[in-house]
Amino acid sequence: MRHTADRVVEDVLRERHAGALHIAGMAAAHFRAVVHRGEPASPEAFRRECLRLGIALIAACPTCGPLINLVNAILWSAEADDSPRALRQAVADTSEMFERQIHQHALTAAERALSLISDDVTIVTVAASSTVRNALRLAQRAGRRFRVLAADTAGGDMLGALRADGITTAQFDCSAGEPPSRAVSILIGADLISTDGLVNIAGTARVVEWAQQHMLPAYAVSASEKFTPMRPAPQAPAMVGVDLPCDLIPLTALGGVVTERGTLTTVAIEAWLATVGVHPMLREWFGARGTAGAHGI
């Protein structure tokens, strides 16, 4: 299993620039494949195998919120039964449902962000957020006229991606003085959202700070599967051994987070996170790393 975990991590890291949703989807597919290989010695051995693969993935991608939640859901599902067949099926079903749900929630969040993309507005964004990109695509299909200014980063070519969609896009300079127009919406993506703040690719904080300087609200657009009570690792490195740094932005610096359930405030997010149950084995591992979150986690 250890060699399998190493190979899975290598596969995931090769796709690191594709974003948190893609990484979580890959991990879910790998879990479905791995649980059907070989015969576990016992139910406990099977659960330890799931934990070993899960923590290997989280250690490689510590700021991927959906990945943490996927592993947590899988560990809970592995408690449902003691028969090998039932355990395998439970993990396979959970990973499949999680993958399907996160993509549906991301699409719904993008649809809800349409209220922030009106005619003649200028959208300021950063990095290659698939959820923000989907929101802009939906607005374009709805016939809305807008332009996009994108602060490009090492996390992906948002300018190129949006131009390929036929959306008018230009480079955004955070050192710019006045806002580019009277109507401006700042939309950012997220890799992870906790009570400590929002984690996203480095460069996001500069855009949010620019928005604050000009008294413009910045909104994150995110599926709720990126919410986790677990704190990101110190310095919020995006990937172990990979030069892809992240910014940690206080939730209070945002106008809100647009999710599949609507736009949530800091208080609403904290209340949501307080209800999340973290599996004891995962909680113990995070605690040993000194990255356990609040709410008794």
C-alpha positions as CSV (number, residue, x, y, z in Angstrom):
1,M,0.0,0.0,0.0
2,R,2.9,2.4,0.7
3,H,4.2,2.0,-2.8
4,T,0.7,2.5,-4.1
5,A,0.3,5.7,-2.0
6,D,3.6,7.0,-3.4
7,R,2.5,6.4,-7.0
8,V,-0.9,8.1,-6.3
9,V,0.8,11.1,-4.8
10,E,3.1,11.4,-7.8
11,D,0.1,11.3,-10.1
12,V,-1.6,14.0,-8.1
13,L,1.4,16.3,-7.9
14,R,1.8,16.1,-11.7
15,E,-1.6,17.8,-11.9
16,R,-1.0,20.3,-9.1
17,H,-1.6,23.4,-11.3
18,A,-5.1,22.1,-12.2
19,G,-6.6,23.3,-8.9
20,A,-8.2,21.9,-5.8
21,L,-11.3,20.5,-7.4
22,H,-9.3,18.5,-10.0
23,I,-6.9,17.2,-7.3
24,A,-9.8,16.0,-5.1
25,G,-11.4,14.4,-8.1
26,M,-8.2,12.5,-8.9
27,A,-7.8,11.4,-5.3
28,A,-11.4,10.1,-5.3
29,A,-10.8,8.1,-8.4
30,H,-7.6,6.7,-6.9
31,F,-9.4,5.7,-3.7
32,R,-12.0,3.8,-5.8
33,A,-9.2,1.9,-7.6
34,V,-7.0,1.2,-4.6
35,V,-9.7,-0.2,-2.3
36,H,-10.4,-3.0,-4.8
37,R,-6.8,-4.2,-4.9
38,G,-5.9,-7.2,-2.8
39,E,-7.6,-8.6,0.3
40,P,-7.1,-6.7,3.6
41,A,-6.0,-8.8,6.5
42,S,-8.8,-7.3,8.7
43,P,-11.3,-4.4,8.9
44,E,-8.8,-2.5,10.9
45,A,-6.0,-3.1,8.4
46,F,-8.3,-1.8,5.7
47,R,-9.0,1.3,7.7
48,R,-5.3,1.9,8.2
49,E,-4.7,1.5,4.5
50,C,-7.3,4.2,3.8
51,L,-5.7,6.4,6.4
52,R,-2.2,5.9,5.1
53,L,-3.3,6.8,1.5
54,G,-5.3,9.8,2.8
55,I,-2.5,11.3,4.9
56,A,0.0,10.8,2.1
57,L,-2.2,12.8,-0.2
58,I,-2.9,15.5,2.5
59,A,0.8,15.8,3.3
60,A,1.6,16.3,-0.3
61,C,-1.3,18.8,-0.8
62,P,-1.9,20.4,2.7
63,T,-3.9,23.3,1.5
64,C,-6.3,21.4,-0.7
65,G,-9.5,21.7,1.3
66,P,-11.6,19.3,-0.7
67,L,-8.9,16.6,-0.3
68,I,-9.0,16.9,3.5
69,N,-12.8,16.6,3.4
70,L,-12.7,13.7,1.0
71,V,-10.3,11.7,3.3
72,N,-12.4,12.6,6.3
73,A,-15.6,11.3,4.6
74,I,-13.9,8.1,3.5
75,L,-12.6,7.4,7.0
76,W,-16.1,7.8,8.4
77,S,-17.5,5.5,5.7
78,A,-15.0,2.8,6.5
79,E,-16.6,2.6,10.0
80,A,-20.0,1.5,8.6
81,D,-19.4,-2.3,8.4
82,D,-16.8,-5.0,9.1
83,S,-17.2,-7.2,6.0
84,P,-14.5,-6.6,3.4
85,R,-17.0,-6.3,0.5
86,A,-19.2,-3.8,2.4
87,L,-16.2,-1.7,3.5
88,R,-14.9,-1.5,-0.1
89,Q,-18.3,-0.6,-1.4
90,A,-18.8,2.1,1.2
91,V,-15.5,3.7,0.4
92,A,-16.1,3.5,-3.4
93,D,-19.7,4.9,-3.0
94,T,-18.5,7.8,-0.7
95,S,-15.6,8.8,-3.0
96,E,-18.0,8.7,-6.1
97,M,-20.7,10.8,-4.3
98,F,-18.1,13.3,-3.0
99,E,-16.6,13.8,-6.5
100,R,-20.1,14.2,-8.1
101,Q,-21.3,16.5,-5.3
102,I,-18.3,18.9,-5.3
103,H,-18.5,19.5,-9.0
104,Q,-22.3,20.2,-8.7
105,H,-21.7,22.5,-5.8
106,A,-19.0,24.4,-7.6
107,L,-21.3,24.9,-10.6
108,T,-24.1,26.1,-8.3
109,A,-21.7,28.5,-6.6
110,A,-20.7,29.8,-10.1
111,E,-24.4,30.3,-10.9
112,R,-25.0,32.3,-7.7
113,A,-22.0,34.5,-8.5
114,L,-23.9,35.8,-11.6
115,S,-25.4,38.5,-9.4
116,L,-22.0,40.0,-9.1
117,I,-21.4,40.1,-12.9
118,S,-23.7,42.7,-14.4
119,D,-23.6,44.5,-17.8
120,D,-20.7,46.9,-18.2
121,V,-18.9,45.7,-15.0
122,T,-15.2,45.2,-14.8
123,I,-14.2,41.9,-13.1
124,V,-10.9,41.7,-11.3
125,T,-9.7,38.2,-10.6
126,V,-6.5,36.2,-9.9
127,A,-5.0,32.8,-10.9
128,A,-6.9,30.1,-12.7
129,S,-9.9,29.4,-10.5
130,S,-12.2,27.0,-12.4
131,T,-15.2,28.1,-10.4
132,V,-14.7,31.8,-11.2
133,R,-14.0,30.9,-14.8
134,N,-17.3,29.0,-14.9
135,A,-19.1,32.0,-13.4
136,L,-17.7,34.2,-16.2
137,R,-18.6,31.7,-18.9
138,L,-22.2,31.5,-17.6
139,A,-22.4,35.3,-17.6
140,Q,-21.1,35.4,-21.2
141,R,-23.7,32.8,-22.3
142,A,-26.4,34.9,-20.6
143,G,-25.4,37.8,-22.9
144,R,-23.9,40.0,-20.3
145,R,-21.3,42.5,-21.4
146,F,-18.2,42.8,-19.2
147,R,-14.5,42.7,-19.3
148,V,-12.0,41.0,-17.0
149,L,-8.7,42.1,-15.6
150,A,-6.7,39.1,-14.3
151,A,-3.6,39.2,-12.1
152,D,-1.7,36.2,-13.5
153,T,0.3,34.0,-11.1
154,A,2.3,30.8,-11.2
155,G,-0.9,29.0,-10.4
156,G,-2.2,29.1,-14.0
157,D,-2.8,31.3,-17.0
158,M,-6.2,32.8,-16.3
159,L,-5.7,35.3,-19.1
160,G,-5.1,32.6,-21.7
161,A,-7.9,30.5,-20.4
162,L,-10.5,33.3,-20.5
163,R,-9.3,34.5,-23.9
164,A,-9.8,31.0,-25.2
165,D,-13.4,31.3,-24.0
166,G,-13.8,34.5,-26.0
167,I,-13.9,36.7,-22.9
168,T,-12.3,40.1,-23.2
169,T,-9.4,39.9,-20.7
170,A,-6.3,42.0,-19.9
171,Q,-3.5,41.9,-17.4
172,F,-4.3,43.5,-14.0
173,D,-1.6,45.5,-12.2
174,C,-2.1,45.7,-8.4
175,S,0.0,48.9,-8.3
176,A,-2.7,50.6,-10.4
177,G,-4.1,53.8,-8.8
178,E,-7.8,54.3,-9.2
179,P,-10.2,51.5,-10.1
180,P,-10.5,50.8,-13.8
181,S,-14.2,51.8,-13.9
182,R,-17.0,52.8,-11.7
183,A,-18.5,49.3,-11.6
184,V,-15.9,46.8,-10.3
185,S,-16.4,43.3,-8.9
186,I,-13.5,41.4,-7.4
187,L,-13.9,37.6,-7.6
188,I,-11.3,35.1,-6.3
189,G,-11.1,31.4,-6.0
190,A,-10.0,29.3,-3.0
191,D,-8.1,26.2,-2.3
192,L,-9.1,26.0,1.4
193,I,-11.3,28.0,3.7
194,S,-11.0,27.7,7.5
195,T,-11.5,29.9,10.5
196,D,-8.0,31.1,10.0
197,G,-8.9,32.4,6.6
198,L,-8.9,31.7,2.9
199,V,-5.9,30.0,1.2
200,N,-5.3,30.6,-2.4
201,I,-2.4,31.0,-4.8
202,A,0.2,33.7,-4.0
203,G,-0.8,37.0,-5.5
204,T,-4.4,36.7,-4.2
205,A,-3.6,38.8,-1.1
206,R,-2.3,41.7,-3.3
207,V,-5.6,41.8,-5.2
208,V,-7.6,41.7,-1.9
209,E,-5.4,44.5,-0.4
210,W,-6.0,46.6,-3.5
211,A,-9.7,46.1,-3.2
212,Q,-9.6,47.2,0.5
213,Q,-7.6,50.3,-0.4
214,H,-10.3,51.3,-2.8
215,M,-13.2,50.2,-0.5
216,L,-14.3,47.6,-2.9
217,P,-15.6,44.2,-1.5
218,A,-13.8,41.1,-2.7
219,Y,-15.8,37.9,-3.0
220,A,-14.6,34.3,-3.0
221,V,-16.5,31.9,-5.1
222,S,-16.3,28.4,-3.7
223,A,-18.0,25.1,-3.2
224,S,-18.5,24.3,0.5
225,E,-16.3,21.2,0.2
226,K,-13.4,23.6,0.5
227,F,-14.4,24.5,4.0
228,T,-12.5,22.7,6.7
229,P,-12.0,23.1,10.5
230,M,-8.4,22.0,10.0
231,R,-5.8,24.7,9.8
232,P,-3.4,24.9,6.9
233,A,0.2,24.0,7.6
234,P,2.5,26.8,8.8
235,Q,3.4,29.2,6.0
236,A,0.6,27.6,4.0
237,P,2.8,25.8,1.4
238,A,0.6,24.6,-1.5
239,M,2.5,21.4,-2.2
240,V,5.4,19.7,-0.4
241,G,8.5,20.1,-2.4
242,V,6.8,22.2,-5.0
243,D,7.4,25.9,-5.6
244,L,3.8,27.0,-5.6
245,P,3.3,29.3,-2.6
246,C,0.0,30.4,-1.2
247,D,-1.5,33.4,0.5
248,L,-3.6,33.2,3.7
249,I,-6.3,35.9,3.7
250,P,-8.5,36.7,6.8
251,L,-12.2,36.1,6.1
252,T,-12.9,39.5,7.5
253,A,-11.1,41.0,4.5
254,L,-13.7,39.6,2.2
255,G,-17.2,40.8,1.4
256,G,-18.4,37.2,1.6
257,V,-17.9,33.7,0.2
258,V,-20.4,32.7,-2.6
259,T,-21.3,29.1,-2.2
260,E,-24.0,26.7,-3.4
261,R,-26.0,27.8,-0.4
262,G,-25.6,31.5,-1.1
263,T,-23.2,34.2,0.0
264,L,-21.9,33.4,3.5
265,T,-20.4,35.9,6.0
266,T,-17.5,35.1,8.4
267,V,-20.0,34.3,11.2
268,A,-21.9,31.9,9.0
269,I,-18.7,30.1,7.9
270,E,-17.5,29.7,11.5
271,A,-20.9,28.3,12.5
272,W,-20.8,25.9,9.6
273,L,-17.3,24.7,10.5
274,A,-18.3,24.2,14.2
275,T,-20.6,21.4,13.0
276,V,-18.1,19.4,11.0
277,G,-17.1,16.1,12.6
278,V,-13.5,15.1,12.0
279,H,-12.6,11.4,12.2
280,P,-10.5,10.6,15.3
281,M,-7.6,9.1,13.3
282,L,-7.4,12.2,11.1
283,R,-7.7,14.5,14.0
284,E,-4.9,12.7,15.8
285,W,-2.7,13.0,12.7
286,F,-3.3,16.7,12.4
287,G,-2.8,17.2,16.1
288,A,0.6,15.5,15.9
289,R,1.6,18.0,13.2
290,G,0.4,20.9,15.2
291,T,-2.1,21.9,12.6
292,A,-5.4,20.9,14.2
293,G,-8.1,23.5,14.0
294,A,-10.5,25.0,16.5
295,H,-13.8,23.6,17.7
296,G,-12.1,20.7,19.6
297,I,-10.5,19.4,16.4
